[in-house]
Amino acid sequence: MAADSGVKLARPVIDSQRFGVSFSIKQCRNFDIDPIKTLDWLVKDAGFRRFRLMSYWNEHEQQPGKFNFTELDDQVAAIAGAGGIITLCLGARQPRWPENHWPDWAWNMARLDRTKHLLCYVQTVVERYRGQSAIVSYQLENEALLLDFGERAEVNVAQLQQEFALVRKLDPTRKIIMTTSTSWGVPVHKPIPDIVGFSYYHTLYRKGAYHRSNFVPALHRARKLLIRAMHGKPVFVHELQLEPWGPANIWEMSFSEQDKSMSPAQITMNIRLAQKINASPIDLWGAEWWYWRLQQGDNSVWRAVQQSLL
């Protein structure tokens, strides 16, 4: 069935205490889909009310001291207008490839100067959006110490401490989230965040082959309990894989190749496995792909997501 069948169905709102979703303008561009229409669909048709948004540095300060937050302003307004809530990502390392989103002008500086400009950018973002009641938390430097994945990786503990202290000073009212990867990681070094998130990926493509994760829900539950015992902090799934990971970019793969790592059946299973961790909410990863598949005339992916959430 095509994406636009003309049939108007009831659109229940997805419980924001159970599920949220990440949204990236960069991924929308990769799929050649309109970011505004994609976000509008996520809010009005899909019914999401919990979002993770990115404040990509190389998007909003393409030249030193010249800021353009128009697109991010529009995203915040669309979600706030629907009564939704937002976690706003801060720092150079934010979701989506190349993982570290340094402007070229900053990357070409000496490291100390680069860090100084990074702190200034973080301050600019927090000061701009701290008056927005829809923003309920910040995520600082996505999977900050995962230095073997992505380009231009640089975040270190000392820099992270500077960023954390700055955000805490600028906005002491909001929780700061920090995250680890699927691998067995717990926060040890300071700063210790208010909330800890970890990702959950089930199917990866590396070294020419698909691989299934060995991290079953019981292991993640054990990690959750360890974090709570060590730090007394809440834990949630900040990134549940609900998009393919294959030998090429998603938009370059056939549907059959995409389905090898993320079929409708795999979507259902991933959500079920994540729920067994008992770490809520669960923020879903892959919304731009769901919408793109709809635009290609295939609603099987979104149907699998929707039926698993309601």
C-alpha positions as CSV (number, residue, x, y, z in Angstrom):
1,M,0.0,0.0,0.0
2,A,1.3,3.4,-0.9
3,A,2.2,5.9,1.8
4,D,-0.6,8.3,0.9
5,S,-3.7,6.1,0.5
6,G,-6.2,8.8,1.3
7,V,-7.5,6.7,4.3
8,K,-7.5,8.7,7.5
9,L,-6.8,6.5,10.5
10,A,-6.8,7.4,14.2
11,R,-3.4,8.6,15.3
12,P,-2.8,7.7,18.9
13,V,0.0,9.5,20.8
14,I,3.0,7.4,21.8
15,D,3.6,7.5,25.6
16,S,6.7,9.7,26.1
17,Q,7.5,7.9,29.3
18,R,8.0,4.7,27.4
19,F,9.3,5.7,23.9
20,G,11.0,8.6,22.2
21,V,12.8,9.1,18.9
22,S,15.9,10.8,17.5
23,F,15.7,13.3,14.7
24,S,18.5,14.5,12.4
25,I,18.4,17.0,9.6
26,K,21.6,15.5,8.3
27,Q,20.1,12.1,7.9
28,C,17.0,13.6,6.2
29,R,19.3,15.2,3.6
30,N,21.1,11.8,3.1
31,F,17.7,10.3,2.2
32,D,16.7,13.4,0.2
33,I,13.6,13.8,2.2
34,D,12.3,17.2,3.5
35,P,13.3,17.7,7.2
36,I,10.3,19.8,8.0
37,K,7.9,17.2,6.4
38,T,9.7,14.4,8.1
39,L,9.4,16.0,11.6
40,D,5.8,17.0,10.9
41,W,5.0,13.3,10.1
42,L,6.8,12.1,13.3
43,V,4.7,14.6,15.4
44,K,1.3,14.6,13.8
45,D,1.1,11.2,12.1
46,A,3.4,8.9,14.0
47,G,2.4,10.5,17.3
48,F,5.8,10.9,19.0
49,R,6.1,13.4,21.9
50,R,9.6,12.7,23.1
51,F,12.5,13.8,20.8
52,R,16.3,13.9,20.8
53,L,17.4,16.9,18.7
54,M,21.0,17.8,17.5
55,S,22.7,21.1,17.7
56,Y,25.3,20.3,15.1
57,W,28.2,22.8,15.4
58,N,29.1,22.8,11.7
59,E,25.5,23.5,10.8
60,H,24.9,26.5,13.1
61,E,28.3,28.2,13.2
62,Q,29.7,27.6,9.7
63,Q,31.8,30.7,10.1
64,P,33.4,31.9,13.4
65,G,30.9,34.0,15.4
66,K,28.2,33.8,12.7
67,F,25.3,31.8,13.9
68,N,22.2,30.5,12.2
69,F,19.8,28.5,14.3
70,T,16.7,28.8,12.0
71,E,16.3,25.1,11.4
72,L,16.8,24.1,15.0
73,D,14.4,26.9,16.1
74,D,11.8,25.4,13.8
75,Q,12.3,21.9,15.1
76,V,11.9,23.0,18.7
77,A,8.8,25.1,17.9
78,A,7.2,22.1,16.0
79,I,7.7,19.8,19.0
80,A,6.8,22.4,21.6
81,G,3.6,23.3,19.7
82,A,2.4,19.7,20.0
83,G,3.2,19.5,23.7
84,G,6.3,17.4,23.2
85,I,9.5,17.3,25.2
86,I,13.1,17.5,24.0
87,T,16.6,16.3,24.9
88,L,19.0,18.7,23.2
89,C,22.4,17.3,22.3
90,L,25.4,19.5,23.0
91,G,29.0,19.5,22.0
92,A,31.1,18.5,19.0
93,R,30.2,14.8,19.2
94,Q,26.6,14.2,18.3
95,P,24.6,11.4,16.6
96,R,25.0,10.6,12.9
97,W,28.1,10.2,10.8
98,P,30.8,11.5,11.0
99,E,29.9,11.5,14.7
100,N,32.1,14.5,15.4
101,H,30.7,17.6,13.8
102,W,33.5,20.1,14.0
103,P,33.4,23.1,11.6
104,D,36.4,23.0,9.4
105,W,37.5,26.4,10.6
106,A,37.6,25.1,14.2
107,W,39.3,21.8,13.4
108,N,42.1,23.6,11.7
109,M,43.0,25.4,14.9
110,A,45.4,24.4,17.6
111,R,43.7,22.1,20.1
112,L,43.5,24.6,23.0
113,D,41.9,27.2,20.7
114,R,39.5,24.6,19.3
115,T,38.4,23.7,22.8
116,K,37.9,27.4,23.7
117,H,35.6,27.9,20.7
118,L,33.8,24.7,21.5
119,L,33.0,25.9,25.0
120,C,31.8,29.2,23.5
121,Y,29.5,27.4,21.1
122,V,28.0,25.2,23.8
123,Q,27.4,28.4,25.9
124,T,25.7,30.0,22.9
125,V,23.3,27.0,22.4
126,V,22.4,26.7,26.1
127,E,21.8,30.4,26.5
128,R,19.6,30.4,23.4
129,Y,17.4,27.4,24.4
130,R,17.3,27.3,28.2
131,G,14.2,29.5,28.1
132,Q,12.3,26.8,26.1
133,S,10.1,24.8,28.5
134,A,9.9,21.9,26.0
135,I,13.6,21.2,26.5
136,V,13.8,19.0,29.6
137,S,17.4,17.7,29.4
138,Y,20.7,18.0,27.6
139,Q,22.8,15.2,26.3
140,L,26.5,16.1,26.4
141,E,28.9,14.7,23.8
142,N,27.2,11.6,22.4
143,E,29.1,8.4,23.5
144,A,31.9,10.8,24.4
145,L,34.8,8.4,25.0
146,L,34.1,6.1,22.1
147,L,37.2,7.2,20.2
148,D,37.4,4.3,17.7
149,F,34.3,5.2,15.8
150,G,33.8,8.3,13.7
151,E,36.0,10.9,12.2
152,R,37.9,13.7,14.0
153,A,37.4,12.1,17.4
154,E,39.0,14.2,20.2
155,V,36.8,14.4,23.3
156,N,38.7,13.5,26.5
157,V,37.9,13.5,30.2
158,A,39.4,16.9,30.9
159,Q,37.5,18.6,28.1
160,L,34.3,16.7,29.1
161,Q,34.6,18.0,32.6
162,Q,34.9,21.6,31.3
163,E,31.8,21.2,29.2
164,F,29.9,19.6,32.0
165,A,30.7,22.3,34.5
166,L,29.8,25.0,32.0
167,V,26.4,23.5,31.2
168,R,25.7,23.0,34.9
169,K,26.6,26.6,35.6
170,L,24.5,28.0,32.7
171,D,21.4,25.9,33.4
172,P,21.4,24.2,36.8
173,T,17.7,23.3,36.4
174,R,18.0,20.7,33.7
175,K,19.3,17.2,33.9
176,I,22.5,16.3,32.0
177,I,22.6,13.0,30.2
178,M,25.8,11.2,29.1
179,T,25.9,8.0,27.2
180,T,27.9,4.9,26.5
181,S,27.8,2.5,23.6
182,T,26.4,-1.0,23.3
183,S,29.7,-2.3,24.7
184,W,30.0,-3.1,28.4
185,G,30.6,0.4,29.7
186,V,29.7,2.2,33.0
187,P,30.6,5.8,34.0
188,V,33.7,5.7,36.1
189,H,35.5,9.0,35.5
190,K,34.0,12.3,36.4
191,P,31.8,14.0,35.4
192,I,29.1,11.6,36.5
193,P,25.9,12.7,34.7
194,D,22.4,13.0,36.2
195,I,21.1,10.3,33.8
196,V,23.0,7.5,32.1
197,G,22.0,6.2,28.6
198,F,23.3,3.3,26.6
199,S,22.7,2.2,23.0
200,Y,21.4,-1.2,22.0
201,Y,22.4,-2.5,18.6
202,H,21.5,-6.1,17.6
203,T,22.9,-6.4,14.0
204,L,26.1,-4.9,12.8
205,Y,28.1,-5.1,9.5
206,R,31.8,-5.2,10.0
207,K,34.7,-6.7,8.0
208,G,32.5,-7.8,5.2
209,A,29.9,-9.7,7.2
210,Y,26.8,-9.3,9.4
211,H,27.3,-9.9,13.1
212,R,24.7,-10.4,15.8
213,S,25.3,-8.8,19.2
214,N,25.9,-11.0,22.2
215,F,24.5,-8.4,24.6
216,V,21.3,-10.0,25.6
217,P,18.8,-8.1,27.9
218,A,20.1,-9.8,31.0
219,L,23.6,-8.3,30.5
220,H,22.1,-4.8,30.0
221,R,20.0,-5.3,33.1
222,A,23.1,-6.1,35.1
223,R,24.8,-3.0,33.8
224,K,21.8,-0.9,34.7
225,L,21.9,-2.3,38.3
226,L,25.6,-1.7,38.5
227,I,25.3,1.9,37.5
228,R,22.5,2.4,40.0
229,A,24.5,0.8,42.7
230,M,27.7,2.8,42.0
231,H,26.1,6.2,41.4
232,G,22.4,6.1,42.2
233,K,21.5,7.4,38.7
234,P,18.6,6.5,36.5
235,V,19.5,4.5,33.3
236,F,17.7,4.4,30.0
237,V,18.2,3.2,26.4
238,H,19.1,6.3,24.5
239,E,19.5,4.6,21.1
240,L,17.7,1.4,20.1
241,Q,18.7,0.2,16.6
242,L,15.7,0.3,14.3
243,E,17.4,0.9,11.0
244,P,19.7,-1.2,8.8
245,W,23.5,-1.5,9.2
246,G,24.9,-3.0,6.0
247,P,27.7,-2.9,3.4
248,A,26.7,0.5,2.1
249,N,24.7,3.6,3.1
250,I,21.1,2.7,3.7
251,W,19.8,4.8,0.8
252,E,22.2,2.9,-1.5
253,M,21.1,-0.6,-0.6
254,S,18.1,-2.5,-2.0
255,F,15.2,-3.2,0.3
256,S,16.2,-6.9,0.4
257,E,19.7,-5.9,1.6
258,Q,18.3,-3.5,4.2
259,D,16.1,-6.3,5.5
260,K,19.1,-8.5,6.2
261,S,19.9,-6.3,9.2
262,M,16.5,-4.6,9.9
263,S,13.4,-6.3,8.6
264,P,9.9,-5.7,10.1
265,A,10.4,-8.9,12.1
266,Q,13.7,-7.7,13.4
267,I,12.1,-4.4,14.4
268,T,9.5,-6.2,16.5
269,M,12.2,-8.3,18.1
270,N,14.5,-5.4,18.9
271,I,11.7,-3.5,20.6
272,R,10.7,-6.6,22.6
273,L,14.3,-7.2,23.7
274,A,14.9,-3.6,24.7
275,Q,11.7,-3.7,26.8
276,K,13.1,-6.7,28.7
277,I,16.0,-4.5,30.0
278,N,13.4,-2.5,32.1
279,A,15.3,0.8,31.4
280,S,12.8,3.4,30.3
281,P,12.3,5.4,28.3
282,I,13.6,3.8,25.1
283,D,14.7,6.3,22.4
284,L,14.4,4.8,18.9
285,W,16.9,5.2,16.2
286,G,16.0,5.2,12.5
287,A,13.0,7.5,12.1
288,E,14.3,9.1,8.9
289,W,14.5,5.6,7.3
290,W,11.0,4.7,8.3
291,Y,9.6,7.9,6.7
292,W,11.8,7.3,3.6
293,R,10.5,3.8,3.2
294,L,7.0,5.2,3.4
295,Q,7.8,7.7,0.6
296,Q,9.0,4.7,-1.4
297,G,5.6,3.2,-1.1
298,D,6.4,0.6,1.6
299,N,4.7,0.9,4.9
300,S,5.8,-2.4,6.3
301,V,8.7,-0.9,8.3
302,W,6.6,1.8,10.0
303,R,3.7,-0.6,10.6
304,A,6.1,-2.9,12.5
305,V,7.3,0.0,14.6
306,Q,3.9,1.3,15.3
307,Q,2.4,-2.0,16.2
308,S,5.2,-2.7,18.6
309,L,4.8,0.6,20.4
310,L,1.0,0.8,20.9
